[in-house]
Amino acid sequence: MSKTKRTKSKSAIQAVTVERGIWTTTIQAYRDVVAESRFPLDILVMVVYDQIVAAGGATFWQLKATSNGSFFLLPEKKRRPSRLSLPTATGLCFGRDSGLVATLLALKKLSTCGSAATAFVRLMEYAKQQPEFSTISSLMAGL
């Protein structure tokens, strides 16, 4: 019986967790957005998250870097789905997807910065590959 290697498609955009404490020095796209907007992006994402998630109040966060040069923040260890309420739609999302939506919305708010617009487009490309993209897309529609 021969063993075969299972590999993922090279076109798939991957995300990896970045260690705490080095958010501003590891991911170039994150650094560019913070430098250009002169605003603490992590705080903006957390504020947006608290506005759209009814339960809100996530204390611990992770930063994920995508292989296409973007990033997103997500609440740690959120096992149950959260109800997201936006002016255009509502939906149920798990922690990763709710963090992804909050980061997309934060980047959209900063879209006058070229680096934020680039990060937004790349993160949307990553989101399109996720199983819950239909929910993410319906939440983002019209904003």
Beta strands, then each sheet from edge to edge (+ up, - down):
strand 1: 15-18
strand 2: 61-66
strand 3: 71-75
strand 4: 82-85
strand 5: 90-93
sheet 1: 1+ 2- 3+
sheet 2: 4+ 5-
end
